[in-house]
Amino acid sequence: MFNNQNMKKRIKGILITICVLFLLFSFGCDKKVERVNYSYLNDIIPNLYEESYENIETKKETEKETETDIKEETIEETENLNVEESISTKSQIENFDFYLTDTATLSEVEDKGYERIDEKTGEIIYHTDRLVFVGDMCFSDSIVNAYNEELGVDNIISPTYKKTIEESDFFVGNLECVLSDRGEAENKQWTFRASPSMVELLKDMRVNLVSVANNHSMDYGIDAFYDTLKVLDENGIKYIGGGHNLAEANNGYVVNINGVNYGFVAATGVVPYTRWFAEGDVGGVNNGYNLTNVNKSVRQLKKIADKVIVYFHWGVEKEEVANKTQQVAARSVINAGADLVIGAHPHVLQNIEFYKSKPIIYSLGNFIFGSTWTDTAMLTVDYIYSDFYPKGRVEIKLIPGVSGFRKAKTYWRQSEIDNVMNKILASSPTCTIDEKGNLVEKINISTASENKS
């Protein structure tokens, strides 16, 4: 016979099991689960990774310290966080529920004057400011002759480069020649100059700003240098990296685009004679060896500019990897507050580095030079302002091409583009390319440690 007490326990257990299974089944089948696209969090992952790595290192270093010491160190680390990144991340966390439940319509975005909605992430783009940079521009005879022909500027730059410039907000390059008919050539191997009328080519290319901090701006003496500055002024083209005295040479330039201030400063570490450097009331180019002055300019600009860009003339000609001097200078200005560093002079493309998550483009090579065929690249820098990043995030791309005897033109074969990019990336351990073609920081333990130092 069955024990009635045991039978009751068994029946009770079976009923409880059935109820639990029923509830689980009902929840799994009837509950509507909203699928959410978390892909936008990819932008945050590198920051989280670096913070995690830093915490691990901090733990190792402080294992033998007292609890009080650990708390003090944690407070110090918090105070030293990058304010811009902290605000951006904090904003994303505070508004996380909003992004999951509310979606702005296209009409709402248009009514408020915003640019667009990112279809994948739901990010509302307020506006995108595009800055375009190229390397050395020198108006040799072949360039002058090509420009004076019927097609004018279309003989000088390809349609893709021309369209990229036209669609940008601000275009910057290095003017590597004198625009003057006066003066005697300096005692040096190469001296470059063109007629002042060639400023029309800069205007036709829609150049907004040029660096005159280089080793050719004073090829024909101080008067010809002043002529160059004058013709630029008269034609509405701004210049940085040189002037009629030291203060002017050190001075930066600020442009406002869509309510955002962008500051620019330039300096050269390559000159044939030190007397070319501006000093006191004597004009000349900005001394790139004097990092104290350059960093002072960066810090002053940072007080009024949201983003600061430094354009250096530096390095060794034909060398495809930046040297230690370039790296020290680039990192120094970033420590002073620069957001982006651009370089020229080697006449070839060089490697790219991310330091403290700030991009360093060591050399963009020749753009317009009229010499032998060499690889070149146009750099596009998009500062994107949105509800996710109210203080802006940056996307940078290279458009590879060739600088030829008469023209700068883009490569159109994918194999040619790949060859250029692969060569650059091979010597750029902190840089990679994402699915959109942007140059992005490659995060690993060694670079995270170095960038935090």
C-alpha positions in Angstrom: 0.0 0.0 0.0 1.1 3.5 -0.6 1.9 5.8 2.2 -0.7 8.6 2.1 1.8 11.1 3.5 4.5 10.4 0.9 1.9 10.5 -1.9 0.7 14.0 -0.8 4.4 15.2 -0.9 4.9 13.8 -4.3 1.7 15.3 -5.7 2.6 18.6 -4.2 6.1 18.5 -5.7 4.7 17.6 -9.2 2.2 20.5 -9.0 4.9 23.0 -8.0 7.1 21.8 -10.9 4.2 22.2 -13.4 3.5 25.7 -12.1 7.1 26.8 -12.4 7.4 25.3 -16.0 4.2 27.0 -16.9 5.3 30.4 -15.7 8.7 30.1 -17.4 7.1 29.0 -20.7 4.5 31.8 -20.5 7.2 34.5 -19.8 9.4 33.2 -22.7 6.6 33.1 -25.2 4.3 35.9 -24.3 6.7 38.6 -23.1 7.6 41.0 -25.9 11.3 41.7 -25.8 12.4 44.9 -27.6 15.6 44.4 -29.6 18.0 47.3 -29.2 20.9 48.2 -31.4 23.9 48.7 -29.1 26.4 49.3 -31.9 26.9 52.9 -30.9 28.5 51.7 -27.7 31.5 50.7 -29.8 32.7 54.3 -29.5 32.8 53.9 -25.8 34.5 50.5 -25.6 38.1 51.9 -26.1 37.7 54.3 -23.2 36.3 51.5 -21.0 39.2 49.2 -22.0 41.8 51.8 -21.2 40.1 52.6 -17.8 40.0 48.8 -17.0 43.7 48.5 -17.9 44.6 51.5 -15.8 42.7 50.0 -12.8 44.5 46.7 -13.1 47.9 48.5 -13.2 46.9 50.7 -10.3 45.9 47.6 -8.3 49.3 46.0 -8.9 51.2 49.1 -7.9 49.3 49.6 -4.7 48.9 46.0 -3.4 51.2 46.8 -0.4 49.8 50.3 0.3 47.3 51.2 2.9 43.6 51.6 2.3 44.0 55.4 2.8 46.7 55.6 0.1 44.5 53.7 -2.3 41.6 56.1 -1.8 43.8 59.1 -2.2 45.2 57.7 -5.5 41.7 57.0 -6.7 40.7 60.6 -6.0 43.8 61.9 -7.8 43.1 59.7 -10.9 39.5 61.0 -11.0 40.7 64.6 -10.9 43.1 63.9 -13.8 40.4 62.5 -16.1 40.1 64.2 -19.5 37.2 66.6 -18.9 35.9 66.4 -22.5 35.8 62.6 -22.5 34.2 62.5 -19.0 31.4 64.8 -20.0 30.7 62.8 -23.1 30.6 59.5 -21.4 28.5 60.9 -18.5 26.0 62.3 -20.9 25.6 58.9 -22.7 25.1 57.1 -19.4 22.5 59.6 -18.0 20.5 59.5 -21.3 20.7 55.7 -21.8 17.0 55.1 -21.2 16.1 57.9 -23.6 18.0 56.3 -26.4 16.2 53.0 -25.9 12.7 54.4 -25.7 12.6 57.6 -27.7 13.4 58.0 -31.4 13.4 61.4 -33.1 11.8 61.5 -36.5 13.5 62.9 -39.6 11.0 65.8 -39.7 11.8 66.7 -36.1 15.5 66.7 -36.8 15.0 68.9 -39.9 12.7 71.3 -37.9 15.4 71.9 -35.4 18.0 72.4 -38.1 20.0 69.3 -37.3 22.0 67.5 -39.9 20.7 63.9 -39.8 20.0 60.8 -37.8 22.4 57.9 -37.9 20.3 55.0 -39.0 22.3 52.4 -37.2 22.8 54.1 -33.8 20.0 56.6 -33.6 22.6 59.3 -32.9 21.2 62.8 -33.7 23.9 64.7 -35.6 23.7 68.4 -35.0 26.4 69.3 -37.5 29.7 68.1 -39.0 32.6 70.4 -39.5 35.0 69.2 -42.2 38.6 70.4 -42.3 40.8 69.3 -45.2 44.6 69.2 -45.1 47.3 68.6 -47.7 51.1 68.7 -47.6 53.6 70.8 -49.6 52.4 73.1 -52.3 55.1 74.6 -54.6 54.4 76.4 -57.8 57.2 75.1 -60.1 57.3 76.0 -63.8 55.4 72.9 -64.8 52.6 73.7 -62.3 52.5 77.4 -63.5 52.4 76.3 -67.2 49.6 73.8 -66.5 47.6 76.3 -64.6 47.9 79.0 -67.4 46.4 76.6 -69.9 42.7 76.6 -70.7 41.5 74.3 -68.0 43.2 76.2 -65.2 42.8 74.6 -61.8 41.4 71.5 -63.3 44.8 70.8 -64.8 46.2 71.0 -61.3 44.0 68.8 -59.1 41.7 65.9 -60.0 37.9 66.0 -59.8 37.8 64.0 -56.6 40.3 66.2 -54.8 38.5 69.3 -56.1 35.1 68.1 -54.9 36.4 67.1 -51.5 37.7 70.7 -51.1 34.5 72.2 -52.3 32.4 70.2 -49.8 34.7 71.1 -46.9 34.4 74.0 -44.4 38.1 74.8 -44.3 41.1 73.9 -46.4 44.8 74.1 -45.1 48.1 73.4 -46.8 51.8 74.3 -46.6 52.9 77.0 -49.1 56.5 76.0 -49.9 57.5 78.9 -52.1 57.9 82.6 -52.3 55.3 84.8 -54.1 57.4 87.7 -55.1 59.4 89.2 -58.0 62.0 90.8 -55.6 65.1 89.6 -53.9 68.2 87.5 -54.5 68.3 83.8 -54.1 69.8 82.5 -50.8 72.9 80.4 -50.9 71.3 77.0 -50.8 70.7 74.1 -53.2 67.0 74.6 -53.9 65.2 78.0 -54.0 61.5 78.2 -55.0 59.5 81.2 -56.0 56.6 82.1 -58.3 54.9 85.3 -59.5 52.6 87.0 -57.0 49.8 86.4 -59.6 50.0 82.7 -58.7 48.0 83.5 -55.6 45.1 83.0 -58.0 45.7 79.3 -58.0 45.4 79.2 -54.2 42.1 81.1 -54.6 40.9 78.7 -57.3 41.7 75.8 -55.1 39.7 77.4 -52.3 42.6 77.5 -49.9 41.7 79.2 -46.7 44.9 79.0 -44.7 48.5 78.3 -45.4 51.5 77.6 -43.2 54.6 79.6 -44.2 56.7 77.9 -41.6 59.1 76.0 -43.8 62.6 76.0 -45.3 61.6 77.9 -48.5 59.5 80.8 -47.4 62.6 83.1 -47.2 64.5 81.7 -50.2 64.7 85.2 -51.7 65.3 87.2 -48.5 63.1 89.1 -46.0 61.6 91.5 -48.4 60.3 88.7 -50.7 59.0 87.0 -47.6 57.1 90.1 -46.7 55.8 90.4 -50.2 54.4 86.9 -49.9 52.6 87.8 -46.6 51.2 90.9 -48.2 49.8 89.2 -51.3 48.2 86.5 -49.1 46.6 89.2 -47.0 45.3 91.2 -50.0 43.6 88.1 -51.4 41.9 86.9 -48.2 44.2 83.9 -47.6 45.2 83.6 -43.9 48.7 82.4 -42.9 50.3 80.9 -39.8 53.9 80.1 -38.8 55.5 83.4 -39.9 55.3 87.1 -39.6 56.9 90.6 -39.4 58.1 89.9 -35.8 58.3 87.1 -33.2 54.8 87.8 -31.8 53.2 87.5 -35.2 55.1 84.4 -36.1 54.1 82.7 -32.9 50.5 83.8 -33.2 47.8 81.4 -34.1 44.7 81.8 -36.2 41.1 81.0 -35.1 38.2 80.4 -37.3 34.6 79.8 -36.2 32.7 77.1 -38.0 29.0 76.5 -37.0 29.7 78.0 -33.6 32.9 76.0 -32.9 36.3 77.7 -32.7 39.2 76.0 -34.4 42.7 77.2 -33.7 45.8 76.7 -35.8 49.5 77.3 -35.2 52.5 76.3 -37.3 56.3 76.0 -36.8 59.3 74.6 -38.6 62.2 72.5 -37.4 63.8 72.8 -40.8 65.6 75.9 -42.0 69.0 76.5 -43.8 69.9 79.3 -41.4 68.8 80.1 -37.9 68.6 83.8 -38.9 65.4 82.8 -40.7 63.7 82.4 -37.3 61.6 85.4 -36.2 63.2 87.2 -33.2 61.9 90.2 -31.3 61.0 92.9 -33.9 62.7 91.0 -36.7 60.4 89.0 -39.0 60.8 85.4 -40.1 59.3 81.9 -39.5 58.2 80.3 -36.2 61.0 78.3 -34.6 59.9 74.7 -34.2 62.9 73.9 -32.1 61.7 76.2 -29.4 58.9 74.0 -28.1 58.4 76.2 -25.1 57.1 79.0 -27.4 55.1 76.6 -29.5 53.5 75.1 -26.5 52.8 78.6 -25.1 50.9 79.4 -28.4 48.9 76.1 -28.1 47.9 76.9 -24.5 46.9 80.5 -25.4 44.8 79.2 -28.3 43.2 76.6 -26.1 41.7 79.4 -24.0 39.6 80.6 -26.9 39.5 77.6 -29.3 37.5 74.4 -28.9 40.0 72.4 -31.0 43.6 73.2 -31.6 45.6 72.0 -34.6 49.4 72.2 -35.0 51.0 72.1 -38.4 54.7 71.2 -38.2 57.4 71.3 -40.9 59.9 68.7 -39.8 61.6 65.3 -40.4 64.1 64.0 -43.0 63.4 64.1 -46.7 62.4 60.7 -48.3 62.2 59.0 -44.9 58.9 57.1 -44.6 58.9 56.8 -40.8 59.0 59.7 -38.4 62.0 60.1 -36.3 62.3 60.6 -32.5 62.6 64.4 -32.8 59.2 64.5 -34.6 57.6 62.2 -32.1 58.9 64.3 -29.1 57.6 67.5 -30.7 54.2 66.0 -31.5 53.6 64.6 -28.1 54.8 67.8 -26.4 52.1 69.9 -28.2 49.4 67.3 -27.4 50.4 67.5 -23.8 50.0 71.3 -24.1 46.5 70.9 -25.4 46.6 70.2 -29.1 43.9 68.0 -30.6 45.5 67.2 -33.9 49.0 67.3 -35.3 49.8 67.6 -39.1 53.2 67.4 -40.7 55.0 68.0 -44.0 58.5 68.4 -45.5 59.8 64.8 -46.1 58.1 64.8 -49.6 56.7 61.3 -48.9 53.9 60.0 -46.7 54.9 58.9 -43.2 53.4 56.8 -40.4 50.5 57.8 -38.3 50.3 57.7 -34.5 47.7 58.1 -31.8 49.0 59.6 -28.6 46.5 60.1 -25.8 43.9 59.3 -28.4 44.9 62.3 -30.4 45.9 61.7 -34.1 49.4 62.6 -35.4 49.8 62.6 -39.2 53.5 62.9 -39.5 53.7 63.7 -43.2 51.2 64.2 -46.0 54.0 64.4 -48.6 53.9 66.6 -51.6 50.5 67.7 -52.9 51.4 70.2 -55.7 55.1 70.3 -56.4 55.8 69.6 -60.1 58.5 67.1 -59.4 58.7 63.3 -59.8 55.7 61.1 -59.2 55.2 60.4 -55.5 52.4 59.1 -53.3 50.4 61.8 -51.7 47.2 62.0 -49.6 44.5 64.5 -48.8 43.4 64.3 -45.1 39.7 64.9 -44.2 39.0 65.6 -40.6 35.3 65.5 -39.6 34.4 66.9 -36.2 30.9 65.5 -35.5 28.7 67.1 -32.9 25.7 65.2 -31.7 23.5 64.3 -28.7 25.9 61.5 -28.0 29.0 63.8 -28.3 28.0 67.4 -27.6 31.7 68.4 -27.5 32.4 66.5 -30.7 34.0 63.3 -31.9 36.5 63.1 -34.8 36.6 60.9 -37.9 39.7 61.1 -40.1 40.3 59.7 -43.5 43.1 59.7 -46.0 42.4 60.0 -49.8 45.5 58.5 -51.4 46.8 59.7 -54.7 49.8 60.7 -56.7 51.6 64.1 -56.9 52.9 64.3 -60.4 54.7 66.7 -62.8 51.7 68.8 -63.4 48.8 67.4 -61.3 47.7 65.9 -58.0 45.2 63.2 -58.7 43.6 60.4 -56.7 44.3 56.7 -57.2 41.2 54.9 -58.6 42.5 51.3 -58.6 41.8 49.7 -55.3 45.1 47.9 -55.5 46.9 51.3 -55.6 44.9 52.6 -52.6 45.6 49.4 -50.7 49.3 49.7 -51.4 49.5 53.2 -50.0 47.4 52.4 -46.9 49.1 49.1 -46.1 52.5 50.8 -46.3 51.4 53.5 -43.8 49.8 51.0 -41.5 52.8 48.7 -41.5 54.7 51.4 -39.6 51.8 52.7 -37.5 51.3 50.3 -34.6 48.8 52.5 -32.9 46.6 53.0 -35.9 44.1 50.9 -37.9 41.2 51.4 -40.3 37.5 50.8 -39.2 34.7 49.5 -41.4 33.9 53.1 -42.6 37.4 53.6 -43.8 38.3 55.9 -40.8 41.8 56.0 -39.3 41.2 54.9 -35.7 43.3 54.1 -32.7 44.3 50.5 -32.2 43.9 49.8 -28.5 46.2 47.2 -26.9 47.9 46.9 -23.5 51.2 48.5 -24.6 49.6 51.5 -26.2 47.1 52.0 -23.4 50.0 52.1 -21.0 52.1 54.4 -23.1 49.2 56.8 -23.8 48.4 57.1 -20.1 52.0 58.0 -19.2 
